[in-house]
Amino acid sequence: MKLFDVYSQHDIAIVKGNGMYVWDDKGQQYLDMYGGHAVISIGHSHPSYVMRIADQVATLGFYSNAVKLPGQQELADKLGALSGHEDYQLFLCNSGAEANENAMKLASFVTGRSKIVALRKAFHGRTSLAVSATDNPKIQAPVNKTDNVLFTPINDVEALRALFAAEGANIAGVIFEKIQGVGGIIVAEDDFCREAKRLCEEYGALYIADEVQAGCGRTGHYYATDRAGFSADMYTMAKGIANGFPVGAVAIAPHIEAKKGMLGTTFGGNPLSCAAAIAVADVMSAEGLVANAAEMGELLMAELRKLDGIKELRGEGLMIGIEFESDCSEIKRRLLFDHHVFVGSAGTNVVRLLPPLCLGRQQVEEFIAAFRSAING
Ligand SMILES: Cc1ncc(COP(=O)(O)O)c(C=O)c1O
Protein backbone atom coordinates (compact mmCIF):
# COMPACT_ATOMS: atom_id res chain seq x y z
CA MET A 1 0.00 0.00 0.00
CA LYS A 2 1.24 3.51 -0.85
CA LEU A 3 0.87 6.52 1.43
CA PHE A 4 -1.93 8.93 0.51
CA ASP A 5 0.25 11.68 -0.87
CA VAL A 6 -1.14 14.89 0.67
CA TYR A 7 1.92 16.47 2.29
CA SER A 8 4.65 18.59 0.68
CA GLN A 9 7.71 17.19 2.41
CA HIS A 10 11.42 17.81 2.79
CA ASP A 11 13.46 14.83 1.64
CA ILE A 12 14.70 14.24 5.19
CA ALA A 13 13.79 11.33 7.48
CA ILE A 14 13.79 12.37 11.16
CA VAL A 15 14.34 9.36 13.41
CA LYS A 16 15.49 10.71 16.79
CA GLY A 17 15.01 13.71 19.08
CA ASN A 18 16.52 15.00 22.31
CA GLY A 19 15.78 18.36 23.95
CA MET A 20 16.08 21.10 21.31
CA TYR A 21 17.55 18.82 18.63
CA VAL A 22 16.47 16.13 16.17
CA TRP A 23 18.54 13.75 14.02
CA ASP A 24 17.98 12.26 10.59
CA ASP A 25 18.57 8.66 9.51
CA LYS A 26 22.10 9.58 8.40
CA GLY A 27 23.03 10.89 11.85
CA GLN A 28 22.83 14.59 10.93
CA GLN A 29 21.79 16.80 13.87
CA TYR A 30 19.31 19.69 13.42
CA LEU A 31 18.35 22.57 15.74
CA ASP A 32 14.56 22.46 16.08
CA MET A 33 13.17 26.02 15.92
CA TYR A 34 9.90 24.61 14.54
CA GLY A 35 8.94 22.18 17.34
CA GLY A 36 7.29 19.86 14.83
CA HIS A 37 4.75 22.66 14.20
CA ALA A 38 4.47 24.14 17.73
CA VAL A 39 3.90 20.69 19.21
CA ILE A 40 7.09 19.99 21.14
CA SER A 41 6.69 22.05 24.29
CA ILE A 42 8.99 20.48 26.92
CA GLY A 43 11.65 19.26 24.46
CA HIS A 44 12.10 15.99 22.60
CA SER A 45 12.22 12.75 24.61
CA HIS A 46 12.18 14.43 28.03
CA PRO A 47 13.09 11.65 30.52
CA SER A 48 10.11 12.35 32.88
CA TYR A 49 7.75 12.24 29.90
CA VAL A 50 9.22 9.01 28.55
CA MET A 51 9.08 7.36 31.99
CA ARG A 52 5.51 8.44 32.73
CA ILE A 53 4.19 7.16 29.39
CA ALA A 54 6.16 3.89 29.67
CA ASP A 55 4.86 3.31 33.23
CA GLN A 56 1.29 4.05 32.19
CA VAL A 57 1.25 1.77 29.14
CA ALA A 58 2.75 -1.01 31.26
CA THR A 59 -0.06 -0.54 33.80
CA LEU A 60 -3.15 0.38 31.78
CA GLY A 61 -2.97 1.67 28.20
CA PHE A 62 -6.65 2.22 27.55
CA TYR A 63 -10.09 2.09 29.03
CA SER A 64 -13.15 3.99 27.92
CA ASN A 65 -15.14 6.88 29.37
CA ALA A 66 -17.70 4.35 30.62
CA VAL A 67 -15.66 4.22 33.85
CA LYS A 68 -13.79 6.72 36.06
CA LEU A 69 -10.25 7.32 34.77
CA PRO A 70 -8.34 9.04 37.62
CA GLY A 71 -5.73 10.58 35.29
CA GLN A 72 -8.41 12.89 33.87
CA GLN A 73 -9.04 14.64 37.20
CA GLU A 74 -5.30 14.80 37.93
CA LEU A 75 -4.77 16.46 34.55
CA ALA A 76 -7.72 18.84 35.08
CA ASP A 77 -6.27 19.92 38.45
CA LYS A 78 -2.83 20.50 36.97
CA LEU A 79 -4.09 22.45 33.95
CA GLY A 80 -6.37 24.48 36.25
CA ALA A 81 -3.36 25.43 38.38
CA LEU A 82 -1.02 26.12 35.44
CA SER A 83 -3.55 28.31 33.65
CA GLY A 84 -4.92 30.03 36.77
CA HIS A 85 -8.45 28.89 35.88
CA GLU A 86 -9.09 26.29 38.60
CA ASP A 87 -12.87 26.74 38.35
CA TYR A 88 -13.06 25.73 34.64
CA GLN A 89 -14.23 22.30 33.46
CA LEU A 90 -12.15 20.07 31.17
CA PHE A 91 -13.35 18.10 28.15
CA LEU A 92 -10.70 15.89 26.57
CA CYS A 93 -10.48 14.84 22.93
CA ASN A 94 -7.71 14.06 20.43
CA SER A 95 -6.73 17.02 18.25
CA GLY A 96 -6.99 20.75 17.76
CA ALA A 97 -9.71 20.51 15.13
CA GLU A 98 -11.73 18.27 17.40
CA ALA A 99 -11.32 20.66 20.34
CA ASN A 100 -12.61 23.55 18.18
CA GLU A 101 -15.40 21.43 16.71
CA ASN A 102 -16.60 20.57 20.22
CA ALA A 103 -16.26 24.15 21.50
CA MET A 104 -18.31 25.58 18.61
CA LYS A 105 -20.88 22.82 18.95
CA LEU A 106 -21.13 23.52 22.68
CA ALA A 107 -21.61 27.25 22.02
CA SER A 108 -24.45 26.35 19.70
CA PHE A 109 -26.01 23.90 22.18
CA VAL A 110 -25.82 26.40 25.04
CA THR A 111 -27.20 29.40 23.14
CA GLY A 112 -29.58 27.53 20.83
CA ARG A 113 -28.11 29.60 17.95
CA SER A 114 -26.32 28.60 14.76
CA LYS A 115 -23.90 31.35 13.66
CA ILE A 116 -20.20 31.43 14.47
CA VAL A 117 -18.03 34.52 13.95
CA ALA A 118 -14.52 33.76 12.72
CA LEU A 119 -11.68 35.99 11.53
CA ARG A 120 -10.26 36.42 8.06
CA LYS A 121 -7.05 34.35 7.68
CA ALA A 122 -8.14 32.09 10.55
CA PHE A 123 -7.10 28.46 10.76
CA HIS A 124 -9.09 26.22 13.10
CA GLY A 125 -8.55 22.73 11.68
CA ARG A 126 -9.87 20.32 9.09
CA THR A 127 -13.00 18.72 10.56
CA SER A 128 -16.42 19.81 9.39
CA LEU A 129 -17.23 23.00 11.32
CA ALA A 130 -13.57 23.76 12.11
CA VAL A 131 -12.72 23.89 8.40
CA SER A 132 -15.84 25.94 7.69
CA ALA A 133 -14.50 28.47 10.21
CA THR A 134 -11.09 28.35 8.49
CA ASP A 135 -10.66 31.13 5.95
CA ASN A 136 -9.28 29.01 3.13
CA PRO A 137 -11.78 27.86 0.51
CA LYS A 138 -9.13 25.51 -0.97
CA ILE A 139 -9.36 23.16 2.00
CA GLN A 140 -13.16 23.28 2.29
CA ALA A 141 -14.98 20.52 0.42
CA PRO A 142 -18.41 21.37 -1.01
CA VAL A 143 -19.99 19.59 1.99
CA ASN A 144 -18.21 22.02 4.35
CA LYS A 145 -19.66 25.16 2.73
CA THR A 146 -22.12 26.81 5.07
CA ASP A 147 -23.59 30.23 5.74
CA ASN A 148 -23.37 29.57 9.48
CA VAL A 149 -19.85 31.01 9.65
CA LEU A 150 -19.52 34.80 9.39
CA PHE A 151 -16.00 36.05 8.65
CA THR A 152 -14.84 39.48 9.76
CA PRO A 153 -11.43 41.21 9.39
CA ILE A 154 -9.01 40.96 12.31
CA ASN A 155 -8.57 44.13 14.43
CA ASP A 156 -11.49 45.93 12.76
CA VAL A 157 -13.67 46.90 15.72
CA GLU A 158 -16.25 48.73 13.59
CA ALA A 159 -16.81 45.74 11.29
CA LEU A 160 -17.23 43.49 14.32
CA ARG A 161 -19.76 45.84 15.92
CA ALA A 162 -21.69 46.07 12.64
CA LEU A 163 -21.75 42.28 12.37
CA PHE A 164 -23.15 41.91 15.89
CA ALA A 165 -25.67 44.70 15.24
CA ALA A 166 -26.94 42.84 12.17
CA GLU A 167 -26.70 39.22 13.33
CA GLY A 168 -26.31 39.36 17.12
CA ALA A 169 -29.48 37.39 17.91
CA ASN A 170 -28.22 34.45 15.82
CA ILE A 171 -24.58 34.41 16.97
CA ALA A 172 -23.66 31.43 19.19
CA GLY A 173 -20.05 32.48 19.59
CA VAL A 174 -16.85 33.91 18.21
CA ILE A 175 -13.72 31.83 17.68
CA PHE A 176 -10.46 33.80 17.70
CA GLU A 177 -6.77 32.93 17.70
CA LYS A 178 -5.00 35.56 19.84
CA ILE A 179 -2.09 35.18 17.44
CA GLN A 180 -2.95 33.72 14.06
CA GLY A 181 -0.38 31.03 13.32
CA VAL A 182 -1.11 29.67 9.85
CA GLY A 183 -2.28 33.21 8.93
CA GLY A 184 1.33 34.43 9.34
CA ILE A 185 1.73 35.38 13.05
CA ILE A 186 -0.87 38.12 13.00
CA VAL A 187 -1.65 39.40 16.50
CA ALA A 188 -5.27 40.13 17.44
CA GLU A 189 -4.97 43.37 19.40
CA ASP A 190 -6.00 43.34 23.07
CA ASP A 191 -8.61 46.09 22.51
CA PHE A 192 -10.15 44.19 19.62
CA CYS A 193 -10.42 40.99 21.70
CA ARG A 194 -11.84 42.89 24.68
CA GLU A 195 -14.49 44.47 22.47
CA ALA A 196 -15.37 41.04 21.04
CA LYS A 197 -15.81 39.72 24.58
CA ARG A 198 -17.98 42.71 25.49
CA LEU A 199 -20.14 42.18 22.41
CA CYS A 200 -20.46 38.48 23.28
CA GLU A 201 -21.71 39.46 26.74
CA GLU A 202 -24.10 42.08 25.35
CA TYR A 203 -25.62 39.69 22.80
CA GLY A 204 -25.48 36.47 24.86
CA ALA A 205 -22.82 34.77 22.72
CA LEU A 206 -19.71 32.84 23.87
CA TYR A 207 -16.04 33.72 23.30
CA ILE A 208 -13.97 30.72 22.20
CA ALA A 209 -10.21 31.25 22.38
CA ASP A 210 -8.45 28.92 19.95
CA GLU A 211 -5.24 28.32 21.90
CA VAL A 212 -4.22 25.27 19.87
CA GLN A 213 -1.04 26.95 18.58
CA ALA A 214 -0.57 30.02 20.79
CA GLY A 215 -1.61 28.35 24.05
CA CYS A 216 -0.05 26.02 26.62
CA GLY A 217 2.57 28.60 27.59
CA ARG A 218 4.06 29.38 24.17
CA THR A 219 3.56 33.15 24.37
CA GLY A 220 4.74 33.45 27.97
CA HIS A 221 1.16 33.23 29.33
CA TYR A 222 -0.51 29.85 29.68
CA TYR A 223 -3.34 31.18 27.49
CA ALA A 224 -2.30 33.89 25.03
CA THR A 225 -5.79 35.43 25.26
CA ASP A 226 -5.49 36.14 28.99
CA ARG A 227 -2.96 38.85 28.30
CA ALA A 228 -5.88 41.00 27.12
CA GLY A 229 -7.23 40.99 30.69
CA PHE A 230 -10.39 38.91 30.42
CA SER A 231 -11.29 35.22 30.53
CA ALA A 232 -12.67 33.40 27.51
CA ASP A 233 -15.77 31.23 27.90
CA MET A 234 -13.83 28.36 26.35
CA TYR A 235 -10.15 27.76 25.61
CA THR A 236 -9.24 25.07 23.11
CA MET A 237 -5.87 23.34 23.28
CA ALA A 238 -3.87 20.63 21.51
CA LYS A 239 -0.31 20.73 20.06
CA GLY A 240 1.89 21.61 23.08
CA ILE A 241 -0.44 20.13 25.70
CA ALA A 242 1.10 16.65 25.44
CA ASN A 243 4.39 17.21 23.56
CA GLY A 244 3.34 15.16 20.53
CA PHE A 245 0.97 12.66 22.06
CA PRO A 246 -2.38 13.33 20.34
CA VAL A 247 -4.45 15.20 22.92
CA GLY A 248 -7.03 17.93 22.42
CA ALA A 249 -8.86 19.72 25.20
CA VAL A 250 -11.51 22.34 25.87
CA ALA A 251 -11.40 24.29 29.14
CA ILE A 252 -14.98 25.39 29.76
CA ALA A 253 -16.12 28.25 32.03
CA PRO A 254 -18.10 27.30 35.14
CA HIS A 255 -21.29 29.02 33.92
CA ILE A 256 -21.57 26.48 31.06
CA GLU A 257 -23.47 23.47 32.30
CA ALA A 258 -22.65 19.94 31.16
CA LYS A 259 -25.48 17.61 30.14
CA LYS A 260 -25.00 13.86 29.87
CA GLY A 261 -24.27 12.80 26.31
CA MET A 262 -23.91 16.30 24.82
CA LEU A 263 -20.23 15.65 23.87
CA GLY A 264 -18.26 12.43 23.68
CA THR A 265 -15.35 10.52 22.16
CA THR A 266 -13.84 7.02 22.34
CA PHE A 267 -10.17 7.91 22.70
CA GLY A 268 -10.39 11.32 24.39
CA GLY A 269 -9.06 11.31 27.95
CA ASN A 270 -7.67 7.77 27.80
CA PRO A 271 -5.12 6.89 30.50
CA LEU A 272 -2.11 6.99 28.19
CA SER A 273 -2.94 10.42 26.76
CA CYS A 274 -3.60 11.78 30.26
CA ALA A 275 -0.24 10.42 31.44
CA ALA A 276 1.48 12.25 28.57
CA ALA A 277 -0.33 15.55 29.29
CA ILE A 278 0.26 15.25 33.06
CA ALA A 279 3.98 14.70 32.45
CA VAL A 280 4.04 17.86 30.30
CA ALA A 281 2.21 19.92 32.94
CA ASP A 282 4.62 18.67 35.64
CA VAL A 283 7.72 19.48 33.59
CA MET A 284 6.33 22.92 32.64
CA SER A 285 5.81 23.74 36.32
CA ALA A 286 9.08 22.23 37.59
CA GLU A 287 11.22 23.87 34.89
CA GLY A 288 9.36 27.19 34.70
CA LEU A 289 8.89 26.82 30.96
CA VAL A 290 6.14 29.44 30.59
CA ALA A 291 8.44 32.08 32.09
CA ASN A 292 11.30 30.74 29.97
CA ALA A 293 9.18 31.17 26.83
CA ALA A 294 8.65 34.84 27.73
CA GLU A 295 12.34 35.42 28.51
CA MET A 296 13.76 33.58 25.49
CA GLY A 297 11.13 35.19 23.26
CA GLU A 298 12.32 38.65 24.29
CA LEU A 299 15.93 37.66 23.75
CA LEU A 300 15.18 36.25 20.29
CA MET A 301 13.25 39.39 19.31
CA ALA A 302 16.07 41.65 20.55
CA GLU A 303 18.65 39.69 18.54
CA LEU A 304 16.42 39.55 15.44
CA ARG A 305 15.94 43.34 15.57
CA LYS A 306 19.69 43.73 15.05
CA LEU A 307 19.59 41.89 11.70
CA ASP A 308 19.28 43.66 8.34
CA GLY A 309 16.87 42.71 5.57
CA ILE A 310 13.79 41.95 7.70
CA LYS A 311 10.57 43.79 6.81
CA GLU A 312 8.64 43.12 10.04
CA LEU A 313 8.88 41.11 13.26
CA ARG A 314 5.65 39.95 14.91
CA GLY A 315 4.50 37.74 17.74
CA GLU A 316 5.04 37.10 21.41
CA GLY A 317 7.13 34.69 23.46
CA LEU A 318 8.18 31.74 21.33
CA MET A 319 5.66 32.37 18.55
CA ILE A 320 7.49 34.68 16.20
CA GLY A 321 6.90 35.68 12.58
CA ILE A 322 9.74 37.16 10.53
CA GLU A 323 8.42 38.79 7.38
CA PHE A 324 10.63 39.54 4.38
CA GLU A 325 9.88 41.89 1.46
CA SER A 326 9.80 38.95 -0.94
CA ASP A 327 9.85 35.17 -1.14
CA CYS A 328 12.15 33.81 1.57
CA SER A 329 12.22 30.15 0.52
CA GLU A 330 15.93 30.38 -0.33
CA ILE A 331 16.66 31.57 3.22
CA LYS A 332 14.71 28.61 4.60
CA ARG A 333 16.49 26.23 2.25
CA ARG A 334 19.89 27.49 3.40
CA LEU A 335 18.85 27.25 7.04
CA LEU A 336 17.79 23.64 6.64
CA PHE A 337 20.40 22.23 4.29
CA ASP A 338 23.47 24.41 5.01
CA HIS A 339 22.95 25.19 8.73
CA HIS A 340 20.71 22.27 9.75
CA VAL A 341 18.02 24.38 11.41
CA PHE A 342 14.30 23.63 11.14
CA VAL A 343 11.93 26.63 10.99
CA GLY A 344 8.29 26.93 9.93
CA SER A 345 6.75 29.17 7.31
CA ALA A 346 3.53 31.02 6.54
CA GLY A 347 2.90 31.90 2.91
CA THR A 348 5.97 32.74 0.84
CA ASN A 349 7.43 35.69 2.77
CA VAL A 350 7.20 34.69 6.44
CA VAL A 351 9.50 32.50 8.55
CA ARG A 352 7.68 31.15 11.61
CA LEU A 353 9.59 30.28 14.78
CA LEU A 354 7.77 27.84 17.08
CA PRO A 355 10.58 26.20 19.07
CA PRO A 356 10.18 24.02 22.16
CA LEU A 357 9.67 26.14 25.29
CA CYS A 358 12.90 24.79 26.79
CA LEU A 359 14.91 26.89 24.30
CA GLY A 360 18.10 28.15 25.97
CA ARG A 361 20.47 31.08 25.42
CA GLN A 362 23.00 28.88 23.68
CA GLN A 363 20.46 27.81 21.06
CA VAL A 364 19.29 31.41 20.57
CA GLU A 365 22.92 32.30 19.74
CA GLU A 366 23.24 29.25 17.50
CA PHE A 367 20.05 30.16 15.65
CA ILE A 368 20.91 33.86 15.23
CA ALA A 369 24.36 33.01 13.81
CA ALA A 370 22.78 30.57 11.32
CA PHE A 371 19.97 32.98 10.41
CA ARG A 372 22.35 35.92 9.84
CA SER A 373 24.41 33.79 7.55
CA ALA A 374 21.33 32.42 5.70
CA ILE A 375 20.01 35.95 5.11
CA ASN A 376 23.37 37.17 3.84
CA GLY A 377 23.68 34.18 1.51
C1 LIG B 1 -4.80 27.70 15.70
C2 LIG B 1 -5.04 26.28 15.27
N1 LIG B 1 -6.22 25.72 15.52
C3 LIG B 1 -6.48 24.44 15.18
C4 LIG B 1 -5.54 23.67 14.54
C5 LIG B 1 -5.86 22.24 14.16
O1 LIG B 1 -5.20 21.36 15.00
P1 LIG B 1 -5.06 19.82 14.59
O2 LIG B 1 -4.16 19.77 13.40
O3 LIG B 1 -4.49 19.15 15.82
O4 LIG B 1 -6.42 19.33 14.28
C6 LIG B 1 -4.28 24.22 14.26
C7 LIG B 1 -3.26 23.43 13.55
O5 LIG B 1 -2.28 23.91 13.04
C8 LIG B 1 -4.04 25.56 14.62
O6 LIG B 1 -2.85 26.15 14.37
The ligand as an ORCA input file, in Angstrom:
! r2SCAN-3c Opt
* xyz 0 1
  C      -4.805     27.698     15.695
  C      -5.039     26.284     15.273
  N      -6.225     25.718     15.520
  C      -6.481     24.439     15.177
  C      -5.537     23.666     14.540
  C      -5.855     22.244     14.162
  O      -5.201     21.359     14.996
  P      -5.055     19.816     14.588
  O      -4.155     19.766     13.401
  O      -4.492     19.151     15.819
  O      -6.419     19.329     14.279
  C      -4.283     24.220     14.256
  C      -3.255     23.430     13.552
  O      -2.283     23.907     13.036
  C      -4.036     25.561     14.618
  O      -2.853     26.150     14.369
*
